[in-house]
């Protein structure tokens, strides 16, 4: 079981998602899972997320279109297996060691 679950709700974010994923995968803290919750994207968001699934413990969850970020985050929380659960927007990039600092602050 991972120590941290990182939920990324996504909806038509193919332009930004790769940078977000790369910033998370560059972290020194590696005991985490990525959970993408696709809110009915019509672009290549799912394909970008699937590329990350080859690199890290990843879940990609889809459900009927456009229920909103709140539903997407809640769905991710229900699917998470980490001791600590956080979420980020798909258009944000993490600085170095942010994941480790967040984990350390809440544990």
C-alpha positions in Angstrom: 0.0 0.0 0.0 1.5 3.4 -1.0 2.0 6.1 1.7 0.4 8.8 -0.5 -2.4 8.9 -3.2 -2.3 11.8 -5.6 -5.6 12.4 -7.3 -5.7 14.4 -10.5 -9.2 15.2 -11.8 -8.9 15.7 -15.5 -11.2 17.2 -18.2 -9.8 18.1 -21.6 -6.3 18.8 -20.1 -4.1 17.2 -22.7 -2.2 20.5 -23.2 -1.2 20.8 -19.5 -1.3 17.3 -18.1 2.1 16.1 -19.3 3.9 18.9 -17.4 1.9 18.1 -14.2 2.8 14.4 -14.5 6.4 15.0 -15.2 6.7 17.3 -12.1 5.1 14.6 -9.9 7.3 11.8 -11.3 10.4 14.0 -10.7 9.8 14.0 -7.0 12.4 12.4 -4.6 9.5 10.9 -2.6 8.4 7.9 -4.6 6.0 6.0 -2.4 2.8 7.2 -4.0 0.1 6.3 -6.5 -1.4 8.5 -9.2 -5.1 8.5 -9.7 -6.5 10.2 -12.7 -10.3 10.7 -12.7 -11.4 11.6 -16.2 -14.6 13.7 -16.2 -15.6 12.8 -19.8 -12.7 14.4 -21.7 -13.1 14.7 -25.5 -9.4 15.3 -26.3 -6.4 13.1 -25.7 -6.3 13.5 -22.0 -6.8 9.8 -21.3 -4.0 8.9 -23.6 -1.6 11.2 -21.8 -2.6 9.7 -18.5 -2.2 6.2 -19.9 1.4 7.1 -20.8 2.1 7.8 -17.1 0.6 4.4 -16.1 3.6 2.7 -17.7 5.9 4.6 -15.3 4.1 4.6 -12.0 1.4 2.8 -10.0 -1.5 4.5 -11.7 -5.3 4.2 -11.8 -7.3 5.8 -14.5 -11.0 6.2 -13.7 -13.6 7.4 -16.1 -17.3 8.1 -15.6 -20.1 9.8 -17.4 -19.3 13.3 -18.7 -19.1 16.5 -16.8 -20.1 15.8 -13.2 -17.6 18.3 -12.0 -14.4 18.5 -10.1 -16.0 17.7 -6.7 -17.4 14.4 -8.0 -14.1 13.6 -9.6 -12.1 14.2 -6.4 -14.6 12.2 -4.4 -14.3 9.3 -6.9 -10.5 9.4 -6.6 -10.7 9.4 -2.8 -12.9 6.3 -2.9 -10.4 4.6 -5.2 -7.3 5.6 -3.2 -5.2 3.2 -1.2 -2.7 5.6 0.3 -2.3 6.5 4.0 -2.6 10.2 2.9 -4.7 11.5 0.0 -4.1 14.8 -1.8 -5.3 16.2 -5.1 -4.0 18.7 -7.6 -5.3 20.3 -10.7 -4.0 19.0 -14.0 -2.7 22.4 -15.0 -0.3 22.7 -12.0 3.3 21.6 -11.8 5.0 20.6 -8.6 8.3 22.1 -7.4 10.9 19.6 -6.2 10.1 17.7 -3.0 6.6 19.2 -2.6 5.1 15.7 -2.4 7.5 14.8 0.4 6.9 18.0 2.3 3.1 17.6 2.1 3.4 14.0 3.3 5.6 14.9 6.2 3.3 17.8 7.3 0.3 15.6 7.6 1.8 12.6 9.2 
